[in-house]
Amino acid sequence: MNHQRRAMQERRCTICGTHVGSEQACTWPLADTGTRYYFEAPAHSECLAFALRSCPKLASIAHRSYVVEARDYTVWERRAIGTSPEGLVFEMTPLGEPPSGVVELFALTPIDPQFTPATQWLADHARAPH
């Protein structure tokens, strides 16, 4: 199993690799609040704050990004189910549904997500990671 799939299934932080407890919020950086499927595993709040400050790419877009927080999420499988003149045809199915097609990757959908502008969220999470 690849890192992305394992992290989503086991609720592991995409940054530090340890478990995000069920009592903790999962967080993700996001450029568009209309996004339904997320292709990154969740992160601890402290880890995401560190990444948003330390990663040049994330820091450069923080002014136009959001942080998404949610207590839980639904895992989906993106499956290739056929072809068309434009290329492969994909469908999203809940994890564990009877197989059809070939799994390309996992995605997730946060349940009851809260969106906060990244710069505001960073100001509210000013402490250093542990």
Secondary structure by P-SEA (a helix, b strand, c coil): ccaaaaaaaacccccccccccccbbbbbbbccccccccccccccaaaaaaaaaccaaaaaacccbbbbbbccbbbbbbcccccccccbbbbbbcccccccccccbbbbbbcccccccaaaaaaaaccccc
